[in-house]
Amino acid sequence: KQWYQRRVRGKREIMADQLTPEQRKVIMVNYLPASVDQARLKEMFTEFGTITKVYLVMNPMTNESKGYGFINYAEEESSQKAIDKLNRTQLENKTLRVAYSTPIDGSKVYTKQVVDDVNVYIAGLPKHWKESDVTDKFSQFGPLKNVKILRDSSLTQRILLSLRC
């Protein structure tokens, strides 16, 4: 069995054996050129097996590709073939990264926590808020390492929260 590893801020974690068979049917393709649309993405991955779903992530404001997408296969062997064949291949001016998709539904598939700090940027909060107001509102969701209000020249304000996970 081949092992796939993911790097997060220089730390490694083993993934493939910690994913369920259903999760191993879903791959993520990163660093897609802007010219790749959903039809071309499907065409690129069809040779490896039956595809049940293709999703190219688009910017809703510009309707342009964000440069990554997901492929769901009927069989996990198909996703393994696609990863083996297309990961680190050149497409136009980009080098593709093809790997198992990491679940975002809150399910834990890892045996260890690998992210120490998380930065969260928030916009659209009341302009009169101070750091203490932000702390009061957001500390109920977990410990805050740092709170900073960022203002640009037009006095638009954004909040930076650093969370300790």
C-alpha positions as CSV (number, residue, x, y, z in Angstrom):
1,K,0.0,0.0,0.0
2,Q,1.3,3.4,-1.0
3,W,1.3,6.1,1.7
4,Y,0.4,9.7,1.0
5,Q,1.7,12.4,3.2
6,R,0.4,15.9,3.7
7,R,2.6,18.8,5.0
8,V,1.2,21.5,7.2
9,R,3.7,24.1,8.2
10,G,6.5,21.7,7.9
11,K,4.9,18.9,9.9
12,R,4.0,15.6,8.3
13,E,1.0,13.4,8.8
14,I,0.1,10.1,7.2
15,M,-3.2,10.2,5.5
16,A,-4.2,7.3,3.2
17,D,-4.6,4.6,5.9
18,Q,-6.6,7.0,8.0
19,L,-9.2,7.6,5.3
20,T,-12.3,5.5,4.9
21,P,-12.8,3.6,1.6
22,E,-15.4,6.2,0.6
23,Q,-13.0,9.1,1.4
24,R,-10.3,7.4,-0.7
25,K,-12.7,7.8,-3.7
26,V,-12.4,11.6,-3.6
27,I,-9.3,13.4,-4.9
28,M,-8.4,17.1,-5.0
29,V,-6.6,18.7,-7.9
30,N,-4.6,21.8,-7.1
31,Y,-2.8,24.3,-9.3
32,L,-5.1,24.0,-12.3
33,P,-4.5,26.6,-15.1
34,A,-7.2,29.2,-15.6
35,S,-8.0,27.6,-19.0
36,V,-9.3,24.4,-17.4
37,D,-13.1,24.3,-17.1
38,Q,-15.2,21.6,-15.5
39,A,-15.6,19.6,-18.8
40,R,-11.8,19.6,-19.4
41,L,-11.2,18.6,-15.8
42,K,-13.6,15.6,-16.2
43,E,-11.9,14.7,-19.5
44,M,-8.5,14.7,-17.9
45,F,-9.5,12.2,-15.2
46,T,-12.0,9.9,-17.1
47,E,-9.3,7.5,-18.2
48,F,-8.7,6.3,-14.6
49,G,-12.2,5.0,-13.9
50,T,-15.9,5.9,-13.6
51,I,-16.4,9.4,-12.3
52,T,-19.5,10.1,-10.2
53,K,-18.9,13.8,-9.6
54,V,-16.7,16.6,-10.8
55,Y,-16.5,20.0,-9.1
56,L,-14.4,22.8,-10.2
57,V,-14.3,25.6,-7.5
58,M,-15.3,28.9,-9.0
59,N,-15.1,32.5,-7.7
60,P,-18.8,33.5,-7.4
61,M,-18.0,37.2,-8.1
62,T,-15.9,36.7,-11.3
63,N,-17.1,33.2,-12.3
64,E,-13.5,32.3,-12.9
65,S,-11.8,29.1,-11.7
66,K,-10.0,29.3,-8.3
67,G,-7.5,26.8,-9.6
68,Y,-8.6,23.7,-7.8
69,G,-11.3,21.1,-8.0
70,F,-12.5,17.7,-6.8
71,I,-13.1,14.4,-8.6
72,N,-15.3,11.6,-7.1
73,Y,-14.7,8.1,-8.4
74,A,-16.9,5.0,-8.2
75,E,-13.9,2.9,-7.1
76,E,-11.0,3.9,-4.8
77,E,-8.6,2.2,-7.1
78,S,-9.4,4.8,-9.8
79,S,-8.4,7.6,-7.5
80,Q,-5.1,5.8,-6.7
81,K,-4.4,5.5,-10.4
82,A,-5.1,9.2,-11.0
83,I,-2.9,10.3,-8.1
84,D,0.0,8.0,-9.3
85,K,-0.3,9.2,-12.9
86,L,-1.1,12.9,-12.7
87,N,0.4,14.2,-9.4
88,R,3.3,16.6,-10.2
89,T,2.6,16.6,-13.9
90,Q,3.0,19.8,-15.9
91,L,-0.2,21.3,-17.4
92,E,0.5,24.5,-19.3
93,N,2.4,26.7,-16.9
94,K,1.4,24.8,-13.7
95,T,2.5,21.7,-11.9
96,L,-0.5,19.8,-10.7
97,R,-0.9,18.5,-7.2
98,V,-3.3,15.5,-7.1
99,A,-4.0,13.9,-3.7
100,Y,-6.8,12.5,-1.6
101,S,-9.2,15.2,-0.5
102,T,-9.2,16.1,3.2
103,P,-12.7,15.9,4.7
104,I,-14.1,19.3,5.7
105,D,-17.3,18.0,7.4
106,G,-15.8,18.0,10.8
107,S,-15.0,14.3,10.9
108,K,-11.6,13.6,12.3
109,V,-9.5,11.3,10.2
110,Y,-6.1,12.1,11.7
111,T,-4.5,10.6,14.7
112,K,-2.8,13.8,15.8
113,Q,-3.3,17.5,15.7
114,V,-0.9,19.1,13.2
115,V,-1.9,22.7,13.2
116,D,-0.7,24.8,16.1
117,D,-2.0,28.3,15.2
118,V,-4.8,29.4,13.0
119,N,-5.3,33.0,11.8
120,V,-8.9,34.1,11.0
121,Y,-9.6,37.3,9.2
122,I,-13.0,38.9,9.6
123,A,-14.5,41.9,7.8
124,G,-17.8,43.8,8.1
125,L,-17.9,44.1,11.8
126,P,-19.0,47.4,13.4
127,K,-16.3,50.1,13.0
128,H,-16.6,51.2,16.6
129,W,-15.5,47.9,18.0
130,K,-12.2,47.6,20.0
131,E,-10.0,44.6,20.5
132,S,-11.9,44.0,23.8
133,D,-15.2,43.8,22.0
134,V,-13.9,41.3,19.6
135,T,-12.4,39.2,22.4
136,D,-15.8,39.3,24.3
137,K,-17.7,38.1,21.2
138,F,-15.3,35.4,19.9
139,S,-13.7,33.9,23.0
140,Q,-16.8,31.8,23.6
141,F,-15.7,29.7,20.6
142,G,-12.3,28.9,22.0
143,P,-9.1,30.5,23.4
144,L,-7.8,33.4,21.4
145,K,-4.0,33.8,21.2
146,N,-4.1,37.3,19.6
147,V,-6.7,39.9,18.5
148,K,-5.8,42.7,16.2
149,I,-7.9,45.2,14.4
150,L,-6.4,46.1,11.0
151,R,-7.4,49.4,9.4
152,D,-6.5,50.6,5.9
153,S,-6.3,54.2,4.7
154,S,-10.0,54.4,4.1
155,L,-10.6,53.3,7.7
156,T,-12.0,50.0,6.5
157,Q,-11.5,47.6,9.4
158,R,-10.7,44.0,9.4
159,I,-10.1,41.8,12.4
160,L,-7.3,39.3,12.7
161,L,-7.9,36.5,15.3
162,S,-5.1,34.1,16.1
163,L,-6.4,30.9,17.6
164,R,-4.5,28.3,19.5
165,C,-5.8,24.9,18.5
